[in-house]
Amino acid sequence: MKFVIRVDDVGRLSTDSPVQGSDGDLEYFMAWRAAFGSHRFPVTYGVVPSWISLDGLAQLKKFVPGESVAQHGWDHRPGEVSRDDMRRGFEKLWMPRSYIPPFNDYNAETIHHWRVLGGRVLFGGCHGSHHQLGDKPKRVDGLLHIPAAPEFYGRIADMLPLVRTVKEGRMPTRLRWCEFACLTLHVPWETDIVALKAFGDLLVDLTTSVEAVSQCC
């Protein structure tokens, strides 16, 4: 099994509320990214457009091949994002291919709006909790829907034992059928830089790209 790496809440600090992002210039995030070492493997960053300043946008241009931006709503408030706000974010972030709904709150209309706007991928929540589209990546209304995996959605400390098991080639029973799984981190949840670096080191050989998943779906 290979992991598709998704990192949510870019622009938010651990001291911010879920609907507040005070790292608009991305000074903290770029240090976080460097510690994670994600320039070494494919990763998609969920950026909240309304939080990001002009300086922050300039920082996003420093990404290397393999690192990509996903639009993470507009202002990270609960509820459906309007078409107008979705478009505003899409334009501000230079038309990203991927969308991550805030709080994993979305429906068929969200998927349709993103496709019509020009998006290609939607990173979704967990089957049964946030949608009924299954545990595997699949095409939905012309988009690639990549669901979250509950085993790999949370904090590093909680996921670490299971990721080590995957590294050793011993698959969890429920996931033995799974060729790809989405592993989701959140920037404000991980403040232990040493642990973040060690986790990035562990993931280097376990990752794959959205493009590779797309070719199989």
C-alpha positions, -999 to 999 in steps of 0.1 A, spaced: 0 0 0 11 35 -8 0 67 9 -14 99 -7 -3 126 17 -28 154 25 -20 183 48 -49 205 60 -53 240 75 -23 257 59 -23 293 73 -35 283 108 -14 282 140 -20 258 169 -33 288 190 -59 298 164 -95 287 164 -107 264 136 -121 294 117 -91 316 123 -58 316 105 -31 341 116 -2 326 96 -12 345 65 24 351 54 31 314 59 62 320 80 53 293 104 41 269 78 72 271 57 93 262 88 68 233 94 71 222 58 109 222 61 108 201 93 84 176 77 108 173 47 79 170 23 100 183 -6 112 146 -8 78 131 -17 44 139 -32 21 159 -9 -10 180 -13 -14 210 10 -49 223 18 -46 261 18 -74 283 31 -75 312 6 -90 339 27 -62 335 53 -33 340 29 -16 373 23 3 384 -8 35 374 10 20 340 17 11 335 -19 47 342 -28 58 315 -4 35 290 -22 55 296 -54 85 281 -37 70 246 -37 90 220 -57 76 195 -82 55 169 -63 42 195 -38 8 209 -48 -18 233 -35 -54 223 -28 -81 248 -21 -94 242 14 -127 260 12 -127 298 14 -126 308 51 -128 274 68 -162 279 83 -186 250 88 -212 244 61 -214 244 24 -191 268 6 -209 290 -19 -201 289 -56 -190 325 -54 -165 318 -26 -153 286 -43 -146 306 -74 -128 334 -54 -105 308 -38 -100 291 -71 -88 323 -87 -67 334 -58 -48 302 -57 -41 301 -94 -67 275 -103 -56 245 -82 -67 211 -94 -77 198 -60 -103 207 -34 -106 198 3 -139 207 19 -136 223 54 -146 198 81 -151 172 53 -185 188 48 -196 183 12 -222 167 -10 -229 160 -47 -234 197 -54 -199 205 -40 -184 179 -63 -204 192 -93 -194 229 -86 -158 220 -83 -158 201 -116 -176 229 -135 -151 254 -121 -123 234 -136 -111 212 -107 -101 176 -112 -97 161 -77 -117 162 -44 -102 150 -12 -131 137 8 -139 126 43 -144 90 56 -169 67 42 -199 63 64 -192 95 84 -190 121 57 -201 104 25 -214 71 10 -189 68 -18 -168 40 -5 -133 36 9 -115 35 -24 -106 64 -48 -131 65 -76 -145 88 -103 -176 108 -92 -193 132 -116 -160 135 -136 -138 141 -106 -114 118 -88 -127 114 -53 -100 104 -28 -116 95 5 -99 99 39 -90 67 57 -100 68 94 -69 48 104 -47 75 89 -66 106 98 -54 123 130 -23 131 149 11 116 143 13 100 177 -19 81 171 -10 70 135 27 62 140 23 25 152 1 16 122 24 34 97 53 15 111 34 -17 105 28 -7 69 65 1 66 73 -35 78 50 -49 51 23 -61 76 -10 -47 65 -39 -41 88 -67 -66 81 -93 -40 70 -68 -24 45 -53 -55 29 -74 -49 -2 -63 -13 -4 -37 -2 -30 -38 35 -20 -48 52 13 -50 89 20 -30 99 51 -42 132 65 -23 156 88 -32 191 100 -6 218 104 -19 232 137 -21 198 153 16 190 149 38 213 169 65 187 179 91 195 152 113 165 161 83 141 158 73 158 125 107 153 110 108 116 121 74 110 106 85 126 73 115 103 73 93 73 78 70 82 49 96 88 23 93 53 7 56 49 14 41 77 -7 26 80 -41 12 109 -62 -24 119 -70 -14 114 -107 -5 78 -100 -39 72 -83 -57 89 -111 -42 66 -136 -56 36 -117 -91 50 -113 
